[in-house]
């Protein structure tokens, strides 16, 4: 019976801890769960990523998370790779795509740079 209790605890720990980690404010780092496949194969759906919110001046090649509005005021966090730095901000692209995103990410929309 003890073995079953230990296994149940381990299983709950493995399932619950990542969920809790994405919900707790953690200071300069932000834990997020990936919900799409635009960054495959580098980052896959359901991966948990850690974003450094203090790093808001990325270089070409860095993976960044940023706010973007889709449709009518539906604001989401997107995580894509910086492919070009321009005066207005950053041009990004998902690794799974062949073309850059059709918009420029303003510096004030950056959440941070991928840490892990």
C-alpha positions, 0 to 999 in steps of 0.5 A, spaced: 500 500 500 505 504 501 508 503 494 501 505 491 501 512 495 508 513 493 507 512 486 500 516 486 504 522 490 509 522 484 504 522 479 500 528 482 507 531 483 509 530 475 502 533 473 500 538 478 507 542 479 508 544 471 500 547 471 502 551 478 508 553 476 505 557 470 500 560 474 505 563 480 508 570 479 515 569 479 518 575 479 523 577 473 521 570 469 515 568 467 513 560 466 508 559 460 505 553 457 505 553 449 499 552 445 500 552 438 505 549 433 508 555 430 515 554 433 516 546 431 520 543 432 524 547 437 518 548 441 512 544 441 505 544 443 504 543 451 511 545 452 513 549 458 517 555 457 521 560 461 521 567 459 526 572 462 522 579 462 528 583 464 531 581 457 527 586 452 532 588 447 533 581 443 538 580 437 536 576 431 536 569 432 533 570 439 526 567 441 521 572 444 514 572 447 510 578 445 503 581 446 499 581 439 492 583 438 488 578 433 481 579 430 477 584 435 481 586 441 483 579 442 490 580 445 495 573 446 502 572 447 506 569 441 512 566 442 516 567 435 524 568 433 526 575 431 529 575 424 530 582 423 531 588 427 528 595 424 527 602 427 520 600 429 521 594 433 522 587 431 520 582 425 519 575 427 517 568 424 515 562 427 520 556 426 515 552 422 513 557 417 517 559 411 515 567 411 516 572 417 510 575 420 506 580 417 507 585 422 512 589 426 513 587 434 513 594 438 518 594 443 513 595 448 509 589 446 515 585 448 514 580 454 521 578 454 526 573 451 526 565 452 531 563 457 529 556 457 
